[in-house]
Amino acid sequence: MIPMTLAQVADAVGGRLADVPDPHAKVTGTVEFDSRKVTPGGLFLALRGARSDGHDHAAAAAEAGAVAVLAARAVGVPAIVVEPRPDLVVAGAATFDNDVDGSAAAVLDALGRLAGRSVTELAAAGLDVIGVTGSSGKTSTKDLIAAVLRPLGPVVAPPGSFNNELGHPWTALHADESTRSLVLELSARGVGHIRRLAEIAPPRIGVVLNVGTAHLGEFGSREAIAQAKGELVESLPAAADGGVAVLNADDTRVAAMASRTAARVVTVGLSASADIRAADVVLDGEARAAFTLECAAGSAPVTLAVHGEHQVGNALAAAAVGLECGASVPQVAAALSAAHASSARRMDVRTRPDAVTVINDSYNANPDSVRAALRALAAMSRNAPEHGVPMPPRGKRRTWAVLGEMAELGDDAIVEHDAIGRAAVRFDVSKIVAVGSSRTMEALHKGAVMEGSWGDEAMLVADADAALALLRAEVEPGDIVLVKASQAVGLWSVAESLLAQEGEHR
């Protein structure tokens, strides 16, 4: 963030100073909500969570060097206090111990105001702000955009999927006078959420990847999801002021958002009509795509190091951002080819010494991302494993899909899980392991069985421990194991245990 005095912070957030001996003391470090990560000159954010109350850690933060605490009450050390208001509604605040008194909402609102003040001043001095949204692929695309922009200057981007009312402003506050580009994910669980995030850190460039079924239970329909995702392009500056909307030409709901923005529209996709296209797409033995990047400025070959054919669209979006920020076509192609996945548990492909390949895509799951992962699994099965393990006689490696629950699908949960079970069979997955005893996982298993996966081809196990025991007993050299589920399931323990069992290499 830009250096601010405590008086200036109080003014930015609408708070009052409490126990502050010097209002002119400056915040020169980072803003942190974990007192263990506070550094000298920083500002500590006191949030009350389900397990602990940040206000109780204010003294420890001060001892660690925090100049002050941003809090909902006086805490006995220098603080900027924002008063809880029952009428204040901040999306996501309810996750903080149900926020009965509105204290979490007050602090989150103050954090957003502080980030807004900092980003506005930095943008006036030349900071480029890029926002990315979509039902799936946001994190992977954010990572690719950051990789494309780094050769142009310092970049700030969120770690993992830090994309909500806490992570979004927290990331924005890590940009300072040296930052050239700020790349932000924008998530939503309802209409209006993305608009609010865009107000905190107004983007010049907005990327919309797709409209799928993630959070369908909260939105109610794809039309409502499209309405919410389009709030990003509605928030962009006009074309005359440099605003650019990057839209996926291959998704009709996204392409239709061109009418909702005053920004200049750049389309990306496999379509011949897209402004930035991928031609001659081929996949290697680990489902990594190579293609020719084509646009009005020229063309160049790209060989991705990230896994899955769906990464082509993500790479095109990143290419569009890079070109808009001043990179040349060869620079963009080189950066995309050198980029590796930097966020954990997302299409993380590793191979053990016995040639068992584990695809850890367990951070999150929705119907679209599961199908993309299954497609990558199927592509990898057709290629020989490493370490000299021969291909099976039938010409494909044995594949395992270890699938956990897809959360937040609402009334469509049973139907969507049934469809994923059937899709796994259509992708010719050798072994389908449905993990969990819920009705949704029973539906996934039943869908696989009804689609034609008989006997021990489709299994329903109680939990991650049971899945791991099954895999340890039955996985053979050369097999490929995909692990995919929503974050709350914690299914990454299966992938990580499999890799730890025999060691691994990239």
Order of alpha helices (4+ residues) and beta strands (2+ residues): beta-alpha-beta-beta-beta-beta-alpha-beta-beta-alpha-beta-alpha-beta-alpha-beta-alpha-beta-alpha-alpha-alpha-beta-alpha-beta-beta-beta-beta-alpha-alpha-beta-beta-alpha-beta-alpha-beta-alpha-beta-alpha-beta-alpha
